[in-house]
Amino acid sequence: MTHTIVYDAAIIGGGLGGLTLAIKLAQKGHSVLLLEKETYPFHKVCGEYISLESYDFLESCGLNLSDLQVPIITQLGVSAPNGTYLKSELPLGGFGISRFTLDKLLFDLCLKTGVIALQNCKVNTVEFNQNLFTIQSSEGLFKARYTFGAYGKKSNLDIHLNRDFTKEIKQGKSNYIGVKYHIEIPFPDNLIELHNFEDGYCGISKIDGNKYCLCYLSTQENLSKNSNQIKEMERNILFKNPYLKKIFSEAKFLYQKPLVISQVRFEPKPVIEQHVIMLGDASGLIAPLCGNGMSMAMRAADIISKIFPSDLESEKVRADFERQYKKLWKANFSTRLAFGRSFQKLFGSAKITWLVIVLLKPFPSLLKKLIRLSHGEKF
Ligand SMILES: Cc1cc2nc3c(=O)[nH]c(=O)nc-3n(C[C@H](O)[C@H](O)[C@H](O)COP(=O)(O)OP(=O)(O)OC[C@H]3O[C@@H](n4cnc5c(N)ncnc54)[C@H](O)[C@@H]3O)c2cc1C
């Protein structure tokens, strides 16, 4: 089926980047189409800790976070695989909310703001021709003047767009897996803990509904060494850290099975591909240790909505817009992404993690500075 409307903007992917961009462009009076392959509400592998830098932005999208009474997180605890523990204040802090709740609330806000938001609609191809995009999806063909790729860390569209990083097969330690549970456990409301283990780390913090998110990043190699069994890997690798052993044995697990994603990679990606403007993880995934991928996706949405042109038919205006976005993207994110990748390496091996924690312990202000480097200013 071919839809006849030509939208000002089509957004592929309804995660935090896509949903907030859709709302912001619609608030400015643009006709916006949002296409999401899943059906809301749904769970996502994510630590569900959102840096406070994006609190005001989310409220400006129409979300009343104070009414939702989200837990505010002000303290960070980090442990090495052998149990050496370090605690610090979080300079800016964050709040906890499940993606199940948050993405659904934002999807509802999209509809309320006038976005044509389709769920259960997978995009298969995007073609740019004569200054117009044609998007082929499970719900038919759509046309748009501008198209945004907000489809996350891994999608069929990366292969369709022939993106360079899809051609290189990564094995072993540079190929990560993410695992998430929701649990109930006695644990402080205002604390996020990151517990390290060999080639990975696991975060725990409070979300909505009196639940806690327990989410970790490990390597494909760790899993392969344990007969590709999550439980076996947890027992043999994660439980060497006494904090994790305690959490896993005392928690009440709320899913029958964990939510798992594979082939998580952190290499740089081009910000624009064949005139499709990328944001969020589609433009570069930040190591979750830096805790801010969600805020970065929303910050990119904020940037785009502020520079989105009013003349949508001019090729010159498009070229200027693309240049300006690339420049702003670099200014806002490239240092944070590079810092995130280096920081991630420091927490790769059990010995190095222990050493970093022991060295940082007497210098709380240095630790705060490092944490600050991974956070942006409020927007
Ligand atoms: C283990 C782990 C823990 C993390 N913990 C945190 C944390 O605590 N705090 C934090 O800020 N960040 C965290 N992150 C990072 C954070 O989850 C991401 O940076 C953030 O979700 C990016 O948002 P996004 O909008 O770019 O993509 P996503 O939220 O992934 O959304 C992309 C959407 O696109 C859809 N999609 C994909 N392909 C198609 C298609 N072809 N057609 C239609 N729809 C499509 C997907 O279904 C999905 O809903 C973590 C990441 C990992 C891996």
The ligand as an SDF file (V2000), in Angstrom:
LIG
                    3D

 53 58  0  0  0  0  0  0  0  0999 V2000
   23.5130   -3.3380   28.8530 C   0  0  0  0  0  0  0  0  0  0  0  0
   23.1690   -1.9070   28.6150 C   0  0  0  0  0  0  0  0  0  0  0  0
   22.8360   -1.0750   29.6980 C   0  0  0  0  0  0  0  0  0  0  0  0
   22.5340    0.2820   29.4860 C   0  0  0  0  0  0  0  0  0  0  0  0
   22.2170    1.0600   30.5530 N   0  0  0  0  0  0  0  0  0  0  0  0
   21.9490    2.3840   30.3690 C   0  0  0  0  0  0  0  0  0  0  0  0
   21.6050    3.2070   31.4810 C   0  0  0  0  0  0  0  0  0  0  0  0
   21.4780    2.7690   32.6270 O   0  0  0  0  0  0  0  0  0  0  0  0
   21.4020    4.5460   31.2310 N   0  0  0  0  0  0  0  0  0  0  0  0
   21.4900    5.0910   29.9820 C   0  0  0  0  0  0  0  0  0  0  0  0
   21.2910    6.3090   29.8290 O   0  0  0  0  0  0  0  0  0  0  0  0
   21.7860    4.3050   28.9170 N   0  0  0  0  0  0  0  0  0  0  0  0
   22.0060    2.9730   29.0790 C   0  0  0  0  0  0  0  0  0  0  0  0
   22.2840    2.1860   28.0010 N   0  0  0  0  0  0  0  0  0  0  0  0
   22.2610    2.7840   26.6640 C   0  0  0  0  0  0  0  0  0  0  0  0
   20.8060    3.1000   26.2380 C   0  0  0  0  0  0  0  0  0  0  0  0
   19.9870    1.9720   26.3810 O   0  0  0  0  0  0  0  0  0  0  0  0
   20.7890    3.5580   24.7940 C   0  0  0  0  0  0  0  0  0  0  0  0
   21.8240    4.4760   24.5650 O   0  0  0  0  0  0  0  0  0  0  0  0
   19.4450    4.2080   24.4290 C   0  0  0  0  0  0  0  0  0  0  0  0
   18.3970    3.3070   24.5960 O   0  0  0  0  0  0  0  0  0  0  0  0
   19.5060    4.7080   22.9890 C   0  0  0  0  0  0  0  0  0  0  0  0
   18.2410    5.1560   22.5700 O   0  0  0  0  0  0  0  0  0  0  0  0
   17.8630    5.1080   21.0260 P   0  0  0  0  0  0  0  0  0  0  0  0
   16.6030    5.8750   20.9100 O   0  0  0  0  0  0  0  0  0  0  0  0
   19.0220    5.4780   20.1930 O   0  0  0  0  0  0  0  0  0  0  0  0
   17.6270    3.5510   20.7180 O   0  0  0  0  0  0  0  0  0  0  0  0
   16.6360    2.4930   21.3340 P   0  0  0  0  0  0  0  0  0  0  0  0
   16.0830    2.9190   22.6340 O   0  0  0  0  0  0  0  0  0  0  0  0
   17.3550    1.1860   21.2680 O   0  0  0  0  0  0  0  0  0  0  0  0
   15.4150    2.4700   20.3010 O   0  0  0  0  0  0  0  0  0  0  0  0
   15.5530    2.0350   18.9810 C   0  0  0  0  0  0  0  0  0  0  0  0
   14.1910    1.5490   18.5000 C   0  0  0  0  0  0  0  0  0  0  0  0
   14.2230    1.3140   17.1020 O   0  0  0  0  0  0  0  0  0  0  0  0
   13.4200    0.1900   16.8100 C   0  0  0  0  0  0  0  0  0  0  0  0
   13.8240   -0.3460   15.4910 N   0  0  0  0  0  0  0  0  0  0  0  0
   15.0090   -0.9480   15.1540 C   0  0  0  0  0  0  0  0  0  0  0  0
   15.0060   -1.2740   13.8490 N   0  0  0  0  0  0  0  0  0  0  0  0
   13.8160   -0.8800   13.3460 C   0  0  0  0  0  0  0  0  0  0  0  0
   13.2070   -0.9690   12.0560 C   0  0  0  0  0  0  0  0  0  0  0  0
   13.8410   -1.5130   11.0200 N   0  0  0  0  0  0  0  0  0  0  0  0
   11.9580   -0.4620   11.8830 N   0  0  0  0  0  0  0  0  0  0  0  0
   11.2780    0.1130   12.9410 C   0  0  0  0  0  0  0  0  0  0  0  0
   11.8020    0.2020   14.1830 N   0  0  0  0  0  0  0  0  0  0  0  0
   13.0490   -0.2760   14.3850 C   0  0  0  0  0  0  0  0  0  0  0  0
   13.6800   -0.7480   17.9800 C   0  0  0  0  0  0  0  0  0  0  0  0
   12.6470   -1.6940   18.1610 O   0  0  0  0  0  0  0  0  0  0  0  0
   13.7730    0.2340   19.1490 C   0  0  0  0  0  0  0  0  0  0  0  0
   12.5510    0.4040   19.8370 O   0  0  0  0  0  0  0  0  0  0  0  0
   22.5740    0.8170   28.1770 C   0  0  0  0  0  0  0  0  0  0  0  0
   22.8960   -0.0020   27.0860 C   0  0  0  0  0  0  0  0  0  0  0  0
   23.2000   -1.3500   27.2980 C   0  0  0  0  0  0  0  0  0  0  0  0
   23.5480   -2.2070   26.1190 C   0  0  0  0  0  0  0  0  0  0  0  0
  1  2  1  0
  2  3  1  0
  2 52  2  0
  3  4  2  0
  4  5  1  0
  4 50  1  0
  5  6  2  0
  6  7  1  0
  6 13  1  0
  7  8  2  0
  7  9  1  0
  9 10  1  0
 10 11  2  0
 10 12  1  0
 12 13  2  0
 13 14  1  0
 14 15  1  0
 14 50  1  0
 15 16  1  0
 16 17  1  0
 16 18  1  0
 18 19  1  0
 18 20  1  0
 20 21  1  0
 20 22  1  0
 22 23  1  0
 23 24  1  0
 24 25  2  0
 24 26  1  0
 24 27  1  0
 27 28  1  0
 28 29  2  0
 28 30  1  0
 28 31  1  0
 31 32  1  0
 32 33  1  0
 33 34  1  0
 33 48  1  0
 34 35  1  0
 35 36  1  0
 35 46  1  0
 36 37  1  0
 36 45  1  0
 37 38  2  0
 38 39  1  0
 39 40  1  0
 39 45  2  0
 40 41  1  0
 40 42  2  0
 42 43  1  0
 43 44  2  0
 44 45  1  0
 46 47  1  0
 46 48  1  0
 48 49  1  0
 50 51  2  0
 51 52  1  0
 52 53  1  0
M  END
$$$$
